[in-house]
Structure formats: structure tokens, C-alpha cells
Amino acid sequence: MSNQGVLWQFVDNEYLLWIIAILLYGVGDTSTTLWGFSTEGANEIGPLVGPLMETYGLGGLFIAKIASFFVFVLIWYLLWKPTRVAVPLALIFVGGVITVWNLVMILSVI
């Protein structure tokens, strides 16, 4: 199978990629972050989310998550096919890495 064939398979399944991105970036990262806050010794280290949470509490986390998601959707909307498939793929990657990182940090303090 050629690389172009693989790319177009991603493009053809773009909405499935968005569902996975929402599950990992939105649900996975957010839920493990909230779980982390319920354990002693865990805190937010993100350079943008950390200050928002200091100012607005948990609302800052949701503000950052919702705002960043809308920015990513806007970027996706403005890009041409097939390059725009990179947006949900990036969210899948980042969401997966952050979710696993959060789980490792939580398990290290409980």
C-alpha cells in the first residue's frame, strides 16, 4: 500500500479520528487531570493551564480545554484536504501522551 493510500484512508475516516481525538484529548486528559487533583501531591504543570487554574480553579481547566478545542477545529476547518487530517491526528497523539503521563504521575503518588 502506498503512503498516499494510507493518507487517504485517514481522510476518509476523518470523523472517526475526531471521535478518538475527543476521547483522548478531551475526556482522557481532562478526567485524569481531575483525578490527579484528587490525589495529594499532584498539581498542574502546564504553562497555560496552570496559571488559569490558579486564577479560576477547575473552571480554568475547562476554559483552556474548550478554547483550545475550538481553535483546533477552526484550524482544521481552514486547512485543505488531505493536510487537515493532521489536526485530529495531532490531538490523538497529544491526548494519548498526556493521558498516559497523567496516569503515571497519579500512580506514582498513590
Helices and strands as residue ranges (DSSP letters): H 3-12, H 14-21, I 22-28, H 29-37, H 49-56, H 58-78, G 83-85, H 86-109
